[in-house]
Amino acid sequence: MTSTTYMPVSDSGKADLLDHLTITLPLYAAQLPVAPEDLLILAADAKSFRYALQIVSDMHAYSQSWTAYKNQLRDGSGTAIGWPVAFTLPAPIPVAVKPGIIPRLSGLVAQVKANKNYTTAIGKDLWLVGSEIVLDPISWKPVIAVQFQAGHPTIQWTKGQSAAIEIWVDRNDAEGFVLMAINTEPNTTDTYALPITGTSAMWRYKAIYLLHDVQVGQWSDVISVSVGG
């Protein structure tokens, strides 16, 4: 059993806390009180930090797609294939904020907790009270889903208490499941070259959590998606 503070260790956990406070803290703004400008700063910080995490994940996947493309050019066979689609920042792009999102958050939390109207019940509702958790990696099993970004599958997943996740893909090419990515922050876009225009393929994905660089728990359920050029 491990004691934790309110501040999550992982960047994804910090992003979750920022998002949660953006929604729940305004409910207590008059009681604590919290100034409207502080709430606006909190909301902008939450949006910018979440966006930055997504871009880091997308860029990592994009880099992997170029590695796969380079390997295919070097060792593959068949007809010529087009270059991978250029990476562009997805819209909407949040307004840029000043550095120091977590120090600002810590200062705001200290202000909230110092107020005479603050209670443990409020703290729990705001996720500002640490709790004891039991780590049982044997039972961990990722739950994955797929959305599409510019035609490319984006694997949706949550991190929980794991350090990272391995995502494997079967592209129905007689190779079976192969490692697609190891990511430390959700989510993961598969930027592998799509089938040529007018054709489609069925790709399958599965994932497993990592802790201390070792696979733990159970494999996720396999999900299948149809991709087309």
Buried (B, 14 or more C-beta within 10 A) or exposed (E): EEEEEBBBEBBBBBBBBBBBBBEBBBEBBEEBEBEEEBBEBBBBBBBBBBBBBBBBBBEBBBEBBEEBBEEBEEEEEEEEEEEBBEBEEEEEEBEEBEEEBBEBBEEBBEBBBEBEEBEEEBBEBBBBBEEEEEBEBEEBBBEBEBEEBEEBBBBEBEBBBBBBBBBBBBBEEEEEBEEBBBBBBBBBBBBBBBBEEEEEBEBBBBBBBBBEEEEBBEBBEEBEBEBEE
